[in-house]
Structure formats: C-alpha cells, structure tokens
Amino acid sequence: MPVFKAPFNGYSVKFSPFYESRLAVATAQNFGILGNGKIHVLELSPGPPGVTESVSFDTADAVYDVSWSESHESVLVAAIGDGSVKIYDTSLPPPSNPIRSFQEHAREVHSVDYNPTRRDSFLTASWDDTVKLWAMDRPASVRTFKEHAYCVYQAVWNPKHGDVFASASGDCTLRIWDVREPGSTMIIPGHDFEILSCDWNKYDDCVLATSSVDKTIKVWDVRSYRVPVAVLNGHGYAVRKVKFSPHRRSLIASCSYDMSVCLWDYMVEDALVGRYDHHTEFAVGIDMSVLVEGLMASTGWDELVYVWQQGMDPRAS
C-alpha cells in the first residue's frame, strides 16, 4: 500500500473529488505548535513507489486542514495556524500561489469545508470560537457565526442541504446552523468533554456523528437528539477525527491519539469492524475516497501518509 513520508507532522488528508488518484495533505512543523507548514499534492500510481508528490506549497505557519474545491478541479483551500485562509491553484507553480489569502480569524483556523451542493462557498472553524462563511467571489467573509464559548474544531456542510451545517466545539456542544437563520437552530450538549470532530451521514441528512476527548464517538439523529442513536467505545484516548463513508450508510471511520484508525458499523451490536495500528504517533487525519469505494487515507504526527483499501494492511507493500 502506498506510503508518503512528509518532512513535517501530518494534520489532514483529503482525496480529490475529481481525480481518484489525487490527494492533498496538510502538515505542520514541530507538531503544529511553532514553525512552518507545507501542503503536499500527491498522485497515486499502480507501480512502485505507489505515491509521488506532484507539487507542494510552503507556508509560514502550520497548516491544520485542507479542502478541495467542488467546482474547480485544481483549487484547494487551506486552514492556517496564523489565522489566515489561503486558496491555492495546484495547476500553477508555487511562486504564483496562493492565489488568494484572507486574514480575518483572530486565532488558528482549524478546519475548512467546501460546500458540496452549492459548490461556490466554504466554511472555516477557528480557535477564536467562531465559524466563518466565505464565497469564492467575495473579497471578505460573508458571515461570522458567534455562539460557541470555546474553540470550534470543525464545521461541516450537510451533504444535501446547501444552507445547513454543523459545528463541533471545545465547549462540549454540537450546533446545527442554517445560514438563512440569525442563530443556531439546534444545540446538542453531546459530550462531557471537548468535541473535536463531527460529520454528516451521506445517506441520511438528519444523522451525524461526533467524536470527543472522552474517547467516544456518538451518532445523533436531529429528529430526536436527546439521546444518541449509538455510542461507540473502543479508542483508548481522544478521538481526533470522525468521517462517514461516502459508500456505506452505517460505516464510520475514526482516528485517535491512541495512534489507531478504526472502522465502525454503528447499526450492529459489535460496532467495531476494523482497527488499523499502522501509525506510531497521534493519528489526526483521515479520509475516504468518494470515487473509489473502500479506499482510505490517514496521516499523523509520525510524518507519514498511508493510502490503503479497507480490509488490507496499510503497511503491506
């Protein structure tokens, strides 16, 4: 299975929605605490070495997340540790990038998510406790969402409703928003400890998952959110990222500070259906390909990016 060694610690990995062999990786020097960052665009190939870097972009601060544009195949958006949001065109050489840079957040930008239905806007979540909405053709953010009482670690668009998104925060709440409304439309006090990640089910637009410092993943239905649909136990430390499968309704992937990547089927009693222990440091980034069923990628503080097929050993050559 392809493995890429980055010079810095991995933070996020994302498959291209246009090319099944392309992915982007966000990295940060010194574990993202202090130093530079780098974005790598990788290409998968059938023969050895299996993965090669097609282009990379250096940044003056850590890169915590990347998101591919849903409308331009070569464009990606990056969340930067200095509070900036940068847009890159991977078809242009590094000196011509970034093609745009926004400096509005007061603290680190921790996540970015491109709108999959409208395809003209994206969200950023920041440690300044806010979420911002941006449009590609606007010189500044369209709106700032201020309700969370602590860092917002992730904001994710609903896969079917172009105006609805969810946000996960260190204030232990999950909030649902509609950009047409003045404030959040739902507040779910999901965990007793910080919520680090959230994602929507790709087949049921009322179902989402959260992951937390409390080592659990919880699945919620917004139609009856007083009690979670499922609570998934199995990680030994904080669950850093959670992601619903684009191909199977009940399949969830997660990665954790326990260095593992796990696969869950939240609809069955023995929910843990796969565990991968290939990382040797915190596993913090995970993705599943929309274009190739079962293809997964992960990255972590061990500076490695793994790409593998579900059921295979990520370390197998």
Contacts in CASP RR format, 6 or more apart in sequence:
PFRMAT RR
TARGET T0000
AUTHOR 0000-0000-0000
METHOD contacts of the structure
MODEL  1
MPVFKAPFNGYSVKFSPFYESRLAVATAQNFGILGNGKIHVLELSPGPPG
VTESVSFDTADAVYDVSWSESHESVLVAAIGDGSVKIYDTSLPPPSNPIR
SFQEHAREVHSVDYNPTRRDSFLTASWDDTVKLWAMDRPASVRTFKEHAY
CVYQAVWNPKHGDVFASASGDCTLRIWDVREPGSTMIIPGHDFEILSCDW
NKYDDCVLATSSVDKTIKVWDVRSYRVPVAVLNGHGYAVRKVKFSPHRRS
LIASCSYDMSVCLWDYMVEDALVGRYDHHTEFAVGIDMSVLVEGLMASTG
WDELVYVWQQGMDPRAS
1 306 0 8 1.000
1 307 0 8 1.000
1 308 0 8 1.000
1 309 0 8 1.000
1 312 0 8 1.000
1 313 0 8 1.000
1 314 0 8 1.000
1 315 0 8 1.000
1 316 0 8 1.000
1 317 0 8 1.000
2 44 0 8 1.000
2 49 0 8 1.000
2 50 0 8 1.000
2 51 0 8 1.000
2 306 0 8 1.000
2 307 0 8 1.000
2 308 0 8 1.000
3 51 0 8 1.000
3 304 0 8 1.000
3 305 0 8 1.000
3 306 0 8 1.000
3 307 0 8 1.000
3 314 0 8 1.000
3 315 0 8 1.000
4 25 0 8 1.000
4 40 0 8 1.000
4 42 0 8 1.000
4 51 0 8 1.000
4 53 0 8 1.000
4 304 0 8 1.000
4 305 0 8 1.000
4 307 0 8 1.000
5 303 0 8 1.000
5 304 0 8 1.000
6 25 0 8 1.000
6 27 0 8 1.000
6 38 0 8 1.000
6 40 0 8 1.000
6 299 0 8 1.000
6 303 0 8 1.000
6 304 0 8 1.000
6 305 0 8 1.000
7 27 0 8 1.000
7 38 0 8 1.000
7 303 0 8 1.000
8 27 0 8 1.000
8 28 0 8 1.000
8 29 0 8 1.000
8 36 0 8 1.000
8 37 0 8 1.000
8 38 0 8 1.000
8 303 0 8 1.000
9 27 0 8 1.000
9 28 0 8 1.000
9 29 0 8 1.000
9 30 0 8 1.000
9 31 0 8 1.000
9 32 0 8 1.000
9 281 0 8 1.000
9 300 0 8 1.000
9 301 0 8 1.000
9 302 0 8 1.000
9 303 0 8 1.000
10 25 0 8 1.000
10 26 0 8 1.000
10 27 0 8 1.000
10 28 0 8 1.000
10 284 0 8 1.000
10 285 0 8 1.000
10 299 0 8 1.000
10 300 0 8 1.000
10 301 0 8 1.000
10 303 0 8 1.000
10 304 0 8 1.000
10 305 0 8 1.000
11 26 0 8 1.000
11 27 0 8 1.000
11 28 0 8 1.000
11 32 0 8 1.000
11 62 0 8 1.000
11 63 0 8 1.000
11 64 0 8 1.000
11 65 0 8 1.000
11 284 0 8 1.000
11 285 0 8 1.000
11 299 0 8 1.000
11 300 0 8 1.000
12 25 0 8 1.000
12 26 0 8 1.000
12 63 0 8 1.000
12 64 0 8 1.000
12 65 0 8 1.000
12 66 0 8 1.000
12 284 0 8 1.000
12 285 0 8 1.000
12 299 0 8 1.000
13 23 0 8 1.000
13 24 0 8 1.000
13 25 0 8 1.000
13 26 0 8 1.000
13 285 0 8 1.000
13 286 0 8 1.000
13 287 0 8 1.000
13 297 0 8 1.000
13 298 0 8 1.000
13 299 0 8 1.000
13 305 0 8 1.000
14 23 0 8 1.000
14 24 0 8 1.000
14 25 0 8 1.000
14 66 0 8 1.000
14 67 0 8 1.000
14 68 0 8 1.000
14 76 0 8 1.000
14 287 0 8 1.000
15 22 0 8 1.000
15 23 0 8 1.000
15 68 0 8 1.000
15 287 0 8 1.000
15 288 0 8 1.000
15 289 0 8 1.000
15 290 0 8 1.000
15 291 0 8 1.000
15 295 0 8 1.000
15 297 0 8 1.000
16 22 0 8 1.000
16 23 0 8 1.000
16 24 0 8 1.000
16 68 0 8 1.000
16 73 0 8 1.000
16 291 0 8 1.000
17 68 0 8 1.000
17 70 0 8 1.000
17 116 0 8 1.000
17 290 0 8 1.000
17 291 0 8 1.000
18 68 0 8 1.000
18 73 0 8 1.000
19 73 0 8 1.000
19 291 0 8 1.000
20 44 0 8 1.000
20 289 0 8 1.000
20 291 0 8 1.000
20 292 0 8 1.000
20 295 0 8 1.000
21 43 0 8 1.000
21 44 0 8 1.000
21 45 0 8 1.000
22 41 0 8 1.000
22 42 0 8 1.000
22 43 0 8 1.000
22 44 0 8 1.000
22 54 0 8 1.000
23 41 0 8 1.000
23 42 0 8 1.000
23 44 0 8 1.000
23 287 0 8 1.000
23 297 0 8 1.000
23 305 0 8 1.000
23 307 0 8 1.000
24 39 0 8 1.000
24 40 0 8 1.000
24 41 0 8 1.000
24 42 0 8 1.000
24 66 0 8 1.000
24 68 0 8 1.000
24 76 0 8 1.000
24 90 0 8 1.000
25 39 0 8 1.000
25 40 0 8 1.000
25 42 0 8 1.000
25 66 0 8 1.000
25 299 0 8 1.000
25 305 0 8 1.000
26 39 0 8 1.000
26 63 0 8 1.000
26 64 0 8 1.000
26 65 0 8 1.000
26 66 0 8 1.000
26 78 0 8 1.000
26 79 0 8 1.000
27 37 0 8 1.000
27 38 0 8 1.000
27 39 0 8 1.000
27 40 0 8 1.000
27 63 0 8 1.000
27 299 0 8 1.000
27 303 0 8 1.000
28 35 0 8 1.000
28 36 0 8 1.000
28 37 0 8 1.000
28 62 0 8 1.000
28 63 0 8 1.000
28 64 0 8 1.000
28 81 0 8 1.000
29 35 0 8 1.000
29 36 0 8 1.000
29 37 0 8 1.000
29 62 0 8 1.000
31 301 0 8 1.000
32 62 0 8 1.000
32 64 0 8 1.000
32 81 0 8 1.000
33 62 0 8 1.000
35 61 0 8 1.000
35 62 0 8 1.000
36 58 0 8 1.000
36 59 0 8 1.000
36 60 0 8 1.000
36 61 0 8 1.000
36 62 0 8 1.000
37 58 0 8 1.000
37 59 0 8 1.000
37 60 0 8 1.000
37 61 0 8 1.000
37 62 0 8 1.000
37 63 0 8 1.000
38 56 0 8 1.000
38 57 0 8 1.000
38 58 0 8 1.000
38 59 0 8 1.000
38 63 0 8 1.000
39 56 0 8 1.000
39 57 0 8 1.000
39 59 0 8 1.000
39 63 0 8 1.000
39 66 0 8 1.000
39 76 0 8 1.000
39 78 0 8 1.000
39 88 0 8 1.000
40 53 0 8 1.000
40 56 0 8 1.000
40 305 0 8 1.000
41 53 0 8 1.000
41 54 0 8 1.000
41 55 0 8 1.000
41 56 0 8 1.000
41 76 0 8 1.000
41 90 0 8 1.000
42 51 0 8 1.000
42 52 0 8 1.000
42 53 0 8 1.000
42 54 0 8 1.000
42 305 0 8 1.000
43 51 0 8 1.000
43 52 0 8 1.000
43 53 0 8 1.000
43 54 0 8 1.000
44 50 0 8 1.000
44 51 0 8 1.000
44 307 0 8 1.000
45 51 0 8 1.000
45 52 0 8 1.000
51 305 0 8 1.000
51 307 0 8 1.000
54 90 0 8 1.000
55 90 0 8 1.000
55 93 0 8 1.000
55 94 0 8 1.000
56 94 0 8 1.000
57 88 0 8 1.000
57 94 0 8 1.000
57 97 0 8 1.000
57 98 0 8 1.000
58 94 0 8 1.000
59 78 0 8 1.000
59 80 0 8 1.000
59 86 0 8 1.000
60 82 0 8 1.000
61 80 0 8 1.000
61 81 0 8 1.000
61 82 0 8 1.000
61 83 0 8 1.000
61 84 0 8 1.000
62 80 0 8 1.000
62 81 0 8 1.000
62 108 0 8 1.000
63 78 0 8 1.000
63 79 0 8 1.000
63 80 0 8 1.000
63 81 0 8 1.000
64 79 0 8 1.000
64 80 0 8 1.000
64 81 0 8 1.000
64 108 0 8 1.000
64 109 0 8 1.000
64 110 0 8 1.000
64 111 0 8 1.000
65 78 0 8 1.000
65 79 0 8 1.000
65 109 0 8 1.000
65 110 0 8 1.000
65 111 0 8 1.000
65 112 0 8 1.000
66 76 0 8 1.000
66 77 0 8 1.000
66 78 0 8 1.000
66 79 0 8 1.000
66 112 0 8 1.000
67 76 0 8 1.000
67 77 0 8 1.000
67 112 0 8 1.000
67 113 0 8 1.000
67 114 0 8 1.000
67 122 0 8 1.000
68 75 0 8 1.000
68 76 0 8 1.000
68 114 0 8 1.000
69 75 0 8 1.000
69 76 0 8 1.000
69 77 0 8 1.000
69 114 0 8 1.000
69 119 0 8 1.000
69 136 0 8 1.000
70 114 0 8 1.000
70 115 0 8 1.000
70 116 0 8 1.000
70 119 0 8 1.000
71 119 0 8 1.000
71 120 0 8 1.000
71 136 0 8 1.000
72 89 0 8 1.000
74 89 0 8 1.000
74 90 0 8 1.000
74 91 0 8 1.000
74 92 0 8 1.000
75 87 0 8 1.000
75 88 0 8 1.000
75 89 0 8 1.000
75 90 0 8 1.000
75 99 0 8 1.000
76 87 0 8 1.000
76 88 0 8 1.000
76 90 0 8 1.000
77 85 0 8 1.000
77 86 0 8 1.000
77 87 0 8 1.000
77 88 0 8 1.000
77 112 0 8 1.000
77 114 0 8 1.000
77 122 0 8 1.000
78 85 0 8 1.000
78 86 0 8 1.000
78 87 0 8 1.000
78 88 0 8 1.000
78 98 0 8 1.000
78 112 0 8 1.000
79 85 0 8 1.000
79 109 0 8 1.000
79 110 0 8 1.000
79 111 0 8 1.000
79 112 0 8 1.000
79 124 0 8 1.000
79 125 0 8 1.000
80 86 0 8 1.000
80 108 0 8 1.000
80 109 0 8 1.000
81 108 0 8 1.000
81 109 0 8 1.000
82 103 0 8 1.000
82 108 0 8 1.000
83 103 0 8 1.000
83 104 0 8 1.000
83 105 0 8 1.000
83 106 0 8 1.000
83 107 0 8 1.000
83 108 0 8 1.000
83 109 0 8 1.000
83 126 0 8 1.000
83 128 0 8 1.000
84 101 0 8 1.000
84 102 0 8 1.000
84 103 0 8 1.000
84 105 0 8 1.000
84 109 0 8 1.000
85 101 0 8 1.000
85 102 0 8 1.000
85 104 0 8 1.000
85 105 0 8 1.000
85 109 0 8 1.000
85 112 0 8 1.000
85 124 0 8 1.000
85 132 0 8 1.000
85 134 0 8 1.000
86 98 0 8 1.000
86 100 0 8 1.000
86 101 0 8 1.000
86 102 0 8 1.000
87 98 0 8 1.000
87 99 0 8 1.000
87 100 0 8 1.000
87 101 0 8 1.000
87 136 0 8 1.000
88 97 0 8 1.000
88 98 0 8 1.000
88 99 0 8 1.000
89 96 0 8 1.000
89 97 0 8 1.000
89 99 0 8 1.000
92 99 0 8 1.000
102 134 0 8 1.000
102 140 0 8 1.000
102 141 0 8 1.000
104 132 0 8 1.000
104 140 0 8 1.000
104 141 0 8 1.000
104 144 0 8 1.000
105 124 0 8 1.000
105 126 0 8 1.000
105 128 0 8 1.000
105 130 0 8 1.000
105 132 0 8 1.000
106 126 0 8 1.000
106 128 0 8 1.000
107 126 0 8 1.000
107 127 0 8 1.000
107 128 0 8 1.000
107 151 0 8 1.000
108 126 0 8 1.000
108 127 0 8 1.000
109 124 0 8 1.000
109 125 0 8 1.000
109 126 0 8 1.000
110 125 0 8 1.000
110 126 0 8 1.000
110 127 0 8 1.000
110 151 0 8 1.000
110 152 0 8 1.000
110 153 0 8 1.000
110 154 0 8 1.000
111 123 0 8 1.000
111 124 0 8 1.000
111 125 0 8 1.000
111 152 0 8 1.000
111 153 0 8 1.000
111 154 0 8 1.000
111 155 0 8 1.000
111 156 0 8 1.000
112 122 0 8 1.000
112 123 0 8 1.000
112 124 0 8 1.000
112 125 0 8 1.000
113 122 0 8 1.000
113 123 0 8 1.000
113 154 0 8 1.000
113 155 0 8 1.000
113 156 0 8 1.000
113 157 0 8 1.000
113 165 0 8 1.000
114 121 0 8 1.000
114 122 0 8 1.000
114 157 0 8 1.000
115 121 0 8 1.000
115 122 0 8 1.000
115 123 0 8 1.000
115 157 0 8 1.000
115 162 0 8 1.000
116 157 0 8 1.000
116 159 0 8 1.000
117 157 0 8 1.000
117 159 0 8 1.000
117 160 0 8 1.000
117 161 0 8 1.000
117 162 0 8 1.000
118 162 0 8 1.000
120 135 0 8 1.000
120 136 0 8 1.000
120 137 0 8 1.000
121 133 0 8 1.000
121 134 0 8 1.000
121 135 0 8 1.000
121 136 0 8 1.000
121 142 0 8 1.000
122 133 0 8 1.000
122 134 0 8 1.000
122 136 0 8 1.000
123 131 0 8 1.000
123 132 0 8 1.000
123 133 0 8 1.000
123 134 0 8 1.000
123 155 0 8 1.000
123 156 0 8 1.000
123 157 0 8 1.000
123 165 0 8 1.000
124 131 0 8 1.000
124 132 0 8 1.000
124 134 0 8 1.000
124 155 0 8 1.000
125 131 0 8 1.000
125 152 0 8 1.000
125 153 0 8 1.000
125 154 0 8 1.000
125 155 0 8 1.000
125 167 0 8 1.000
125 168 0 8 1.000
126 132 0 8 1.000
126 151 0 8 1.000
126 152 0 8 1.000
127 151 0 8 1.000
127 152 0 8 1.000
129 146 0 8 1.000
129 148 0 8 1.000
129 149 0 8 1.000
129 150 0 8 1.000
129 151 0 8 1.000
129 152 0 8 1.000
129 169 0 8 1.000
130 144 0 8 1.000
130 145 0 8 1.000
130 146 0 8 1.000
130 148 0 8 1.000
130 152 0 8 1.000
131 144 0 8 1.000
131 145 0 8 1.000
131 148 0 8 1.000
131 152 0 8 1.000
131 155 0 8 1.000
131 165 0 8 1.000
131 167 0 8 1.000
131 177 0 8 1.000
132 141 0 8 1.000
132 143 0 8 1.000
132 144 0 8 1.000
132 145 0 8 1.000
133 141 0 8 1.000
133 142 0 8 1.000
133 143 0 8 1.000
133 144 0 8 1.000
133 145 0 8 1.000
133 179 0 8 1.000
134 141 0 8 1.000
134 142 0 8 1.000
135 142 0 8 1.000
143 179 0 8 1.000
145 167 0 8 1.000
145 177 0 8 1.000
145 183 0 8 1.000
145 184 0 8 1.000
147 175 0 8 1.000
147 183 0 8 1.000
147 184 0 8 1.000
148 167 0 8 1.000
148 169 0 8 1.000
148 170 0 8 1.000
148 171 0 8 1.000
148 173 0 8 1.000
148 175 0 8 1.000
149 169 0 8 1.000
149 171 0 8 1.000
150 169 0 8 1.000
150 170 0 8 1.000
150 171 0 8 1.000
150 194 0 8 1.000
151 169 0 8 1.000
151 170 0 8 1.000
151 194 0 8 1.000
152 167 0 8 1.000
152 168 0 8 1.000
152 169 0 8 1.000
152 170 0 8 1.000
153 168 0 8 1.000
153 169 0 8 1.000
153 170 0 8 1.000
153 194 0 8 1.000
153 195 0 8 1.000
153 196 0 8 1.000
153 197 0 8 1.000
154 167 0 8 1.000
154 168 0 8 1.000
154 196 0 8 1.000
154 197 0 8 1.000
154 198 0 8 1.000
155 165 0 8 1.000
155 166 0 8 1.000
155 167 0 8 1.000
155 168 0 8 1.000
156 165 0 8 1.000
156 166 0 8 1.000
156 167 0 8 1.000
156 198 0 8 1.000
156 199 0 8 1.000
156 200 0 8 1.000
157 164 0 8 1.000
157 165 0 8 1.000
157 200 0 8 1.000
158 164 0 8 1.000
158 165 0 8 1.000
158 166 0 8 1.000
158 200 0 8 1.000
158 205 0 8 1.000
159 200 0 8 1.000
159 201 0 8 1.000
159 202 0 8 1.000
159 205 0 8 1.000
160 205 0 8 1.000
161 178 0 8 1.000
161 205 0 8 1.000
163 178 0 8 1.000
163 179 0 8 1.000
163 180 0 8 1.000
164 176 0 8 1.000
164 177 0 8 1.000
164 178 0 8 1.000
164 179 0 8 1.000
165 176 0 8 1.000
165 177 0 8 1.000
165 179 0 8 1.000
166 174 0 8 1.000
166 175 0 8 1.000
166 176 0 8 1.000
166 177 0 8 1.000
166 198 0 8 1.000
166 200 0 8 1.000
166 208 0 8 1.000
167 174 0 8 1.000
167 175 0 8 1.000
167 177 0 8 1.000
167 198 0 8 1.000
168 174 0 8 1.000
168 195 0 8 1.000
168 196 0 8 1.000
168 197 0 8 1.000
168 198 0 8 1.000
168 210 0 8 1.000
169 175 0 8 1.000
169 194 0 8 1.000
169 195 0 8 1.000
170 194 0 8 1.000
170 195 0 8 1.000
170 196 0 8 1.000
171 194 0 8 1.000
172 189 0 8 1.000
172 190 0 8 1.000
172 191 0 8 1.000
172 192 0 8 1.000
172 193 0 8 1.000
172 194 0 8 1.000
172 195 0 8 1.000
173 187 0 8 1.000
173 188 0 8 1.000
173 189 0 8 1.000
173 190 0 8 1.000
173 195 0 8 1.000
174 187 0 8 1.000
174 188 0 8 1.000
174 190 0 8 1.000
174 195 0 8 1.000
174 198 0 8 1.000
174 208 0 8 1.000
174 210 0 8 1.000
174 220 0 8 1.000
175 184 0 8 1.000
175 186 0 8 1.000
175 187 0 8 1.000
175 188 0 8 1.000
176 184 0 8 1.000
176 185 0 8 1.000
176 186 0 8 1.000
176 187 0 8 1.000
176 188 0 8 1.000
176 222 0 8 1.000
177 183 0 8 1.000
177 184 0 8 1.000
177 185 0 8 1.000
178 185 0 8 1.000
186 222 0 8 1.000
186 225 0 8 1.000
188 210 0 8 1.000
188 220 0 8 1.000
188 222 0 8 1.000
188 225 0 8 1.000
190 210 0 8 1.000
190 212 0 8 1.000
190 218 0 8 1.000
190 220 0 8 1.000
190 228 0 8 1.000
191 210 0 8 1.000
191 212 0 8 1.000
191 213 0 8 1.000
191 214 0 8 1.000
191 216 0 8 1.000
191 218 0 8 1.000
192 214 0 8 1.000
193 212 0 8 1.000
193 213 0 8 1.000
193 214 0 8 1.000
194 212 0 8 1.000
194 213 0 8 1.000
194 238 0 8 1.000
195 210 0 8 1.000
195 211 0 8 1.000
195 212 0 8 1.000
196 211 0 8 1.000
196 212 0 8 1.000
196 213 0 8 1.000
196 238 0 8 1.000
196 239 0 8 1.000
196 240 0 8 1.000
196 241 0 8 1.000
197 210 0 8 1.000
197 211 0 8 1.000
197 239 0 8 1.000
197 240 0 8 1.000
197 241 0 8 1.000
197 242 0 8 1.000
198 208 0 8 1.000
198 209 0 8 1.000
198 210 0 8 1.000
198 211 0 8 1.000
198 242 0 8 1.000
199 208 0 8 1.000
199 209 0 8 1.000
199 242 0 8 1.000
199 243 0 8 1.000
199 244 0 8 1.000
199 252 0 8 1.000
200 207 0 8 1.000
200 208 0 8 1.000
200 244 0 8 1.000
201 207 0 8 1.000
201 208 0 8 1.000
201 209 0 8 1.000
201 244 0 8 1.000
201 249 0 8 1.000
202 244 0 8 1.000
202 245 0 8 1.000
202 246 0 8 1.000
202 249 0 8 1.000
203 249 0 8 1.000
204 249 0 8 1.000
206 221 0 8 1.000
206 222 0 8 1.000
206 223 0 8 1.000
207 219 0 8 1.000
207 220 0 8 1.000
207 221 0 8 1.000
207 222 0 8 1.000
207 229 0 8 1.000
208 219 0 8 1.000
208 220 0 8 1.000
208 222 0 8 1.000
209 217 0 8 1.000
209 218 0 8 1.000
209 219 0 8 1.000
209 220 0 8 1.000
209 242 0 8 1.000
209 244 0 8 1.000
209 252 0 8 1.000
209 266 0 8 1.000
210 217 0 8 1.000
210 218 0 8 1.000
210 220 0 8 1.000
210 242 0 8 1.000
211 217 0 8 1.000
211 218 0 8 1.000
211 239 0 8 1.000
211 240 0 8 1.000
211 241 0 8 1.000
211 242 0 8 1.000
211 254 0 8 1.000
212 218 0 8 1.000
212 238 0 8 1.000
212 239 0 8 1.000
213 238 0 8 1.000
214 238 0 8 1.000
215 233 0 8 1.000
215 234 0 8 1.000
215 235 0 8 1.000
215 236 0 8 1.000
215 237 0 8 1.000
215 238 0 8 1.000
215 239 0 8 1.000
215 256 0 8 1.000
216 231 0 8 1.000
216 232 0 8 1.000
216 233 0 8 1.000
216 235 0 8 1.000
216 239 0 8 1.000
217 231 0 8 1.000
217 232 0 8 1.000
217 235 0 8 1.000
217 239 0 8 1.000
217 242 0 8 1.000
217 252 0 8 1.000
217 254 0 8 1.000
217 264 0 8 1.000
218 228 0 8 1.000
218 230 0 8 1.000
218 231 0 8 1.000
218 232 0 8 1.000
219 228 0 8 1.000
219 229 0 8 1.000
219 230 0 8 1.000
219 231 0 8 1.000
219 232 0 8 1.000
219 252 0 8 1.000
219 266 0 8 1.000
220 228 0 8 1.000
220 229 0 8 1.000
221 229 0 8 1.000
229 266 0 8 1.000
230 266 0 8 1.000
230 267 0 8 1.000
230 271 0 8 1.000
232 252 0 8 1.000
232 254 0 8 1.000
232 264 0 8 1.000
232 266 0 8 1.000
232 271 0 8 1.000
232 272 0 8 1.000
234 262 0 8 1.000
234 272 0 8 1.000
235 254 0 8 1.000
235 256 0 8 1.000
235 258 0 8 1.000
235 260 0 8 1.000
235 262 0 8 1.000
236 256 0 8 1.000
236 257 0 8 1.000
236 258 0 8 1.000
237 256 0 8 1.000
237 257 0 8 1.000
237 258 0 8 1.000
238 256 0 8 1.000
238 257 0 8 1.000
239 254 0 8 1.000
239 255 0 8 1.000
239 256 0 8 1.000
240 255 0 8 1.000
240 256 0 8 1.000
240 257 0 8 1.000
240 282 0 8 1.000
240 283 0 8 1.000
240 284 0 8 1.000
240 285 0 8 1.000
241 254 0 8 1.000
241 255 0 8 1.000
241 284 0 8 1.000
241 285 0 8 1.000
241 286 0 8 1.000
242 252 0 8 1.000
242 253 0 8 1.000
242 254 0 8 1.000
243 252 0 8 1.000
243 253 0 8 1.000
243 254 0 8 1.000
243 286 0 8 1.000
243 287 0 8 1.000
243 288 0 8 1.000
244 251 0 8 1.000
244 252 0 8 1.000
245 251 0 8 1.000
245 252 0 8 1.000
245 253 0 8 1.000
245 288 0 8 1.000
245 294 0 8 1.000
246 288 0 8 1.000
246 289 0 8 1.000
246 290 0 8 1.000
247 288 0 8 1.000
247 293 0 8 1.000
247 294 0 8 1.000
249 267 0 8 1.000
250 265 0 8 1.000
250 266 0 8 1.000
250 267 0 8 1.000
250 268 0 8 1.000
251 263 0 8 1.000
251 264 0 8 1.000
251 265 0 8 1.000
251 273 0 8 1.000
252 263 0 8 1.000
252 264 0 8 1.000
252 265 0 8 1.000
252 266 0 8 1.000
253 261 0 8 1.000
253 262 0 8 1.000
253 263 0 8 1.000
253 264 0 8 1.000
253 286 0 8 1.000
253 288 0 8 1.000
253 296 0 8 1.000
254 261 0 8 1.000
254 262 0 8 1.000
254 264 0 8 1.000
254 286 0 8 1.000
255 261 0 8 1.000
255 262 0 8 1.000
255 279 0 8 1.000
255 283 0 8 1.000
255 284 0 8 1.000
255 285 0 8 1.000
255 286 0 8 1.000
255 298 0 8 1.000
255 300 0 8 1.000
256 262 0 8 1.000
256 282 0 8 1.000
256 283 0 8 1.000
257 282 0 8 1.000
257 283 0 8 1.000
257 284 0 8 1.000
258 283 0 8 1.000
259 277 0 8 1.000
259 279 0 8 1.000
259 280 0 8 1.000
259 281 0 8 1.000
259 282 0 8 1.000
259 283 0 8 1.000
260 275 0 8 1.000
260 276 0 8 1.000
260 277 0 8 1.000
260 279 0 8 1.000
260 283 0 8 1.000
261 275 0 8 1.000
261 276 0 8 1.000
261 278 0 8 1.000
261 279 0 8 1.000
261 283 0 8 1.000
261 286 0 8 1.000
261 296 0 8 1.000
261 298 0 8 1.000
261 314 0 8 1.000
262 272 0 8 1.000
262 274 0 8 1.000
262 275 0 8 1.000
262 276 0 8 1.000
263 272 0 8 1.000
263 273 0 8 1.000
263 274 0 8 1.000
263 275 0 8 1.000
263 310 0 8 1.000
264 271 0 8 1.000
264 272 0 8 1.000
264 273 0 8 1.000
264 274 0 8 1.000
265 271 0 8 1.000
265 273 0 8 1.000
274 311 0 8 1.000
276 298 0 8 1.000
276 308 0 8 1.000
276 313 0 8 1.000
276 314 0 8 1.000
278 298 0 8 1.000
278 306 0 8 1.000
278 313 0 8 1.000
278 314 0 8 1.000
278 315 0 8 1.000
279 298 0 8 1.000
279 300 0 8 1.000
279 302 0 8 1.000
279 304 0 8 1.000
279 306 0 8 1.000
280 302 0 8 1.000
281 300 0 8 1.000
281 301 0 8 1.000
281 302 0 8 1.000
282 300 0 8 1.000
282 301 0 8 1.000
283 298 0 8 1.000
283 299 0 8 1.000
283 300 0 8 1.000
284 299 0 8 1.000
284 300 0 8 1.000
284 301 0 8 1.000
285 298 0 8 1.000
285 299 0 8 1.000
285 300 0 8 1.000
286 296 0 8 1.000
286 297 0 8 1.000
286 298 0 8 1.000
286 299 0 8 1.000
287 296 0 8 1.000
287 297 0 8 1.000
287 298 0 8 1.000
288 294 0 8 1.000
288 295 0 8 1.000
288 296 0 8 1.000
288 297 0 8 1.000
289 295 0 8 1.000
289 296 0 8 1.000
289 297 0 8 1.000
294 309 0 8 1.000
294 310 0 8 1.000
295 307 0 8 1.000
295 308 0 8 1.000
295 309 0 8 1.000
295 310 0 8 1.000
296 307 0 8 1.000
296 308 0 8 1.000
296 309 0 8 1.000
296 310 0 8 1.000
297 305 0 8 1.000
297 306 0 8 1.000
297 307 0 8 1.000
297 308 0 8 1.000
298 305 0 8 1.000
298 306 0 8 1.000
298 314 0 8 1.000
299 305 0 8 1.000
299 306 0 8 1.000
306 314 0 8 1.000
306 315 0 8 1.000
307 314 0 8 1.000
308 314 0 8 1.000
308 316 0 8 1.000
END
